[in-house]
Amino acid sequence: MKRIFAIVAVAVLTAAGCGGGGAGGSGNRLSIATGGTTGVYYVYGGGLAKLLSANIPNTQATASVTSASVENIKLLASGKADIGFSQSDTAADAVNGKDTFTSKQPVKAIARIYDNYTHLVVAPGVRAARVADLKGKRVSLGPANSGTQVVARRVLQAAGINPDNDITKQQLSINESVQAVKDGTIDAFFWVGGLPTAGITDLATSKPDVKVLDTSDVLTTMQSTYGQQYVGLDVDLSVYKLSGSIKTVGIANVLLVPDKMSDQLAYDITKTLFEKKAELAAVHPEARKLDLMLGQQVAPVELHPGAARYYKEKA
């Protein structure tokens, strides 16, 4: 009798171990590559991780801190991450094997999610009214392997500034940039992210005379040089409890996965993303911008077939 019970117990345990949501017999352990802890990617990714863990059977998802877009794509391509946030310009470079990427990266998209805004933050007391005024200044371009740095370099070049020679360049995360302004060790920093970005909210609260510059004067040059994925966006600075509004360079964000992800898992992730939109929006308001029609606009990255199946069902 004991022997029969033991055989049944083993069978139950084996069956339980094989009941995953799509990828493997031991279930899905999903790593979500996000960004810095005070950026939108990290907050959004943490909320997504909880929803995936709660709604896809036999799945445990976690959000990890990264340098964002470029690093995230490299993590996906190497199998060290399963979902990654990226700006669409960096994603385009990845699938085309351009600029930062020496070869085409094996990634596909599950959704376009919201737009990023170029923040060019200038420390109190620093004389700068437009991008070109940064010449000779101490400027952080964002961390290495970040989408922020890709955009920052292009913005500076469009304004006639060589980012390697015409400024004192630093490569700081959003957290480090905010602290450096507080300490007076940099004059300005770039951050490309959603609204509001917690680090900038914190800085504006402690330094209410901080400035966020208009970057719209470089948009036409960026579009002609790098493509129409760059758009003009308006920022009401009251989101940071600052006065006024600016126009700035915007760029869409996409959620990427490895191209070898199973169709079922990609379908389940996409379904959870859209069907739990309200819960995700409670974590960060940028999730309110999830839209089924807009979500499919990920070119030149291809939609993962599993995601495409979800969109087709909802059409």
C-alpha positions in Angstrom: 0.0 0.0 0.0 2.8 2.4 0.9 4.5 1.5 -2.4 1.3 2.3 -4.4 1.0 5.7 -2.5 4.6 6.6 -3.3 4.1 5.9 -7.0 0.9 8.0 -7.1 2.7 10.8 -5.2 5.6 10.8 -7.7 3.1 10.9 -10.6 1.3 13.9 -9.1 4.5 15.8 -8.6 5.7 15.0 -12.1 2.3 16.2 -13.5 2.5 19.4 -11.5 6.0 20.1 -12.8 4.8 19.8 -16.4 1.8 22.1 -16.2 3.5 25.3 -17.3 2.0 28.2 -19.3 4.0 27.5 -22.5 7.7 27.2 -22.5 8.9 24.2 -20.5 8.2 21.4 -18.2 9.4 23.2 -15.1 7.2 26.2 -15.8 8.1 29.7 -16.9 10.6 31.8 -15.0 10.5 35.1 -16.9 13.1 37.9 -16.5 11.9 41.3 -17.5 14.7 43.7 -18.5 13.6 47.3 -17.6 15.8 50.3 -16.7 16.8 52.4 -13.7 14.8 52.2 -10.5 13.4 55.7 -10.8 12.4 55.4 -14.5 9.1 54.4 -15.9 10.4 51.1 -17.4 11.2 49.7 -14.0 7.9 50.7 -12.4 5.9 49.5 -15.4 8.0 46.3 -15.6 7.5 45.5 -11.9 3.7 45.9 -12.4 3.8 43.7 -15.5 5.8 41.0 -13.6 3.2 40.8 -10.9 0.4 40.5 -13.4 2.1 37.8 -15.5 2.9 35.8 -12.3 -0.7 36.0 -11.2 -2.4 35.3 -14.6 -0.3 32.9 -16.5 -0.3 29.4 -14.9 3.0 28.1 -13.5 4.8 31.4 -14.2 7.1 33.5 -12.0 8.1 36.8 -13.5 10.6 39.3 -12.1 11.7 42.7 -13.2 15.4 43.5 -13.2 17.3 46.8 -13.2 19.3 47.5 -16.3 20.8 50.3 -18.4 17.6 50.0 -20.6 17.1 49.7 -24.3 20.5 48.6 -25.8 21.4 46.4 -22.8 17.9 44.9 -22.8 18.1 43.9 -26.4 21.5 42.3 -25.8 20.1 40.4 -22.8 17.2 39.1 -24.9 19.5 38.0 -27.7 21.8 36.2 -25.3 18.9 34.4 -23.5 19.5 36.2 -20.3 16.1 38.0 -20.4 12.7 37.0 -21.7 10.9 40.4 -22.1 12.6 43.7 -22.6 11.6 47.3 -22.8 13.1 49.3 -25.6 12.7 52.6 -27.5 11.7 52.0 -31.1 14.7 53.7 -32.6 17.1 51.3 -30.7 14.9 48.4 -31.6 15.0 49.4 -35.3 18.8 49.6 -35.1 18.8 46.1 -33.5 16.8 44.3 -36.2 18.7 46.1 -38.9 22.1 45.5 -37.4 23.0 49.2 -37.4 24.9 51.6 -35.2 25.3 50.0 -31.7 24.6 46.6 -33.1 27.1 44.9 -35.5 24.6 42.2 -36.5 20.8 41.7 -36.7 19.4 40.8 -33.3 17.0 37.9 -32.9 14.1 39.8 -31.3 10.4 40.3 -32.1 7.8 42.7 -30.6 4.6 42.0 -28.7 3.4 45.6 -28.4 4.0 49.3 -28.8 3.1 50.6 -25.4 3.6 54.3 -24.9 5.8 57.2 -26.0 9.0 58.4 -24.4 9.8 62.1 -24.0 13.3 63.6 -24.3 14.0 65.4 -21.0 16.9 67.8 -21.2 17.3 68.9 -17.6 19.5 71.9 -16.7 20.8 72.6 -13.2 19.8 75.8 -11.4 22.0 78.8 -12.3 23.3 77.3 -15.6 22.8 79.5 -18.6 21.2 77.4 -21.3 18.0 78.1 -23.2 18.4 75.6 -26.1 20.4 72.5 -27.0 23.2 74.4 -28.7 23.9 76.2 -25.4 25.3 73.0 -23.9 28.6 73.4 -25.7 31.4 73.5 -23.2 29.1 72.3 -20.4 29.3 69.2 -18.1 26.5 66.9 -19.5 25.4 63.4 -18.8 24.1 61.5 -21.8 22.6 58.6 -19.9 24.2 55.3 -19.0 26.1 53.3 -21.5 24.0 50.8 -23.4 20.8 52.9 -22.9 18.3 54.3 -25.4 18.7 57.6 -23.6 22.3 57.8 -24.8 21.3 57.0 -28.4 18.8 59.9 -28.4 21.1 62.3 -26.5 23.9 61.9 -29.0 21.6 62.4 -31.9 20.0 65.5 -30.3 23.4 67.0 -29.7 24.7 66.2 -33.2 21.5 67.7 -34.7 22.3 70.9 -32.8 25.9 71.0 -34.1 27.6 69.7 -31.0 30.1 66.8 -31.1 29.1 64.7 -28.0 32.7 63.4 -27.6 34.6 66.7 -28.0 32.3 69.7 -27.4 31.1 68.9 -23.9 32.5 67.3 -20.8 30.6 64.0 -21.2 29.4 61.8 -18.4 27.4 58.5 -18.6 25.1 58.5 -15.6 21.9 56.7 -14.8 18.8 58.7 -14.0 19.4 58.2 -10.2 23.1 59.3 -10.6 22.2 62.3 -12.8 19.7 63.6 -10.3 22.2 63.3 -7.5 24.9 65.0 -9.6 22.6 68.0 -10.2 22.0 68.2 -6.4 25.7 68.0 -5.8 26.6 70.6 -8.5 28.9 68.2 -10.4 27.0 68.4 -13.7 25.3 71.2 -15.6 22.7 69.2 -17.4 21.5 65.7 -18.2 19.4 63.9 -20.7 16.7 61.4 -19.8 14.4 59.8 -22.3 11.3 58.4 -20.5 7.6 58.5 -19.8 5.7 61.0 -17.8 6.2 61.4 -15.0 9.7 60.0 -14.3 10.1 59.7 -10.5 13.7 60.8 -10.4 12.9 64.1 -12.2 9.9 64.6 -9.9 12.2 64.2 -6.9 14.7 66.7 -8.4 12.1 69.3 -9.2 10.7 69.0 -5.7 14.1 69.7 -4.1 15.3 72.1 -6.8 12.2 74.0 -8.1 14.4 76.3 -10.1 15.6 73.4 -12.3 14.8 73.8 -16.0 13.6 71.4 -18.7 14.6 72.7 -22.1 12.6 72.7 -25.3 14.3 70.4 -27.9 11.9 70.9 -30.8 14.5 73.0 -32.8 16.4 69.8 -33.6 13.5 67.6 -34.6 13.5 68.3 -38.3 17.2 67.5 -38.6 16.8 64.3 -36.5 13.9 63.2 -38.7 15.8 63.8 -42.0 18.9 62.1 -40.6 17.5 59.2 -38.6 13.9 58.7 -39.7 10.3 59.6 -38.9 10.2 57.5 -35.7 11.1 60.7 -34.0 8.1 62.9 -33.4 7.3 66.2 -31.7 5.5 65.9 -28.3 4.2 68.5 -25.9 5.1 68.4 -22.2 3.0 70.2 -19.6 5.6 70.8 -17.0 3.0 70.8 -14.2 3.5 67.0 -14.3 6.7 67.9 -12.4 5.1 70.8 -10.5 7.1 73.2 -12.7 5.5 76.1 -14.6 5.0 76.3 -18.3 5.2 73.8 -21.2 7.7 72.7 -23.7 7.9 70.8 -27.0 10.4 68.0 -27.2 11.6 65.0 -29.3 9.5 61.9 -28.7 10.0 58.3 -29.5 7.8 55.2 -29.1 8.5 52.3 -26.7 8.0 48.7 -27.6 8.0 45.5 -25.6 10.4 42.9 -27.1 10.9 39.2 -26.7 13.3 36.7 -28.2 12.2 35.4 -31.6 12.4 31.8 -30.3 9.8 32.4 -27.6 7.0 29.9 -27.9 3.9 31.2 -29.7 1.7 30.3 -26.7 3.8 32.2 -24.2 4.0 35.3 -26.4 0.2 35.1 -26.8 -0.3 34.8 -23.0 2.0 37.7 -22.3 0.2 39.9 -24.9 -3.3 38.9 -23.6 -2.3 39.7 -20.0 -0.8 43.0 -21.0 -4.0 44.3 -22.6 -6.7 42.5 -20.5 -5.1 43.6 -17.2 -4.6 47.2 -18.5 -6.5 48.8 -15.6 -4.4 47.0 -13.0 -1.2 48.0 -14.8 -2.4 51.6 -15.1 -2.8 51.7 -11.3 0.9 51.0 -11.1 1.9 53.6 -13.6 -0.4 56.0 -15.6 1.5 55.4 -18.9 -0.2 52.0 -19.1 -3.5 53.9 -19.8 -2.0 54.5 -23.3 -2.2 50.8 -24.2 -4.3 50.5 -27.4 -4.9 47.4 -29.5 -4.6 49.3 -32.8 -1.5 51.3 -31.8 0.0 48.2 -30.1 0.6 46.5 -33.5 2.6 49.4 -34.9 6.0 48.1 -34.2 7.7 48.3 -37.6 10.5 47.7 -38.6 10.5 45.1 -35.8 8.2 42.1 -36.7 5.4 41.1 -34.4 5.9 37.8 -32.7 3.4 35.3 -34.2 1.9 34.7 -30.7 1.2 38.4 -30.3 -0.1 38.6 -33.8 -2.6 35.8 -33.0 -4.0 37.8 -30.1 -4.4 41.0 -32.1 -6.2 39.0 -34.9 -8.6 37.5 -32.4 -9.5 40.9 -31.1 -9.9 42.6 -34.5 
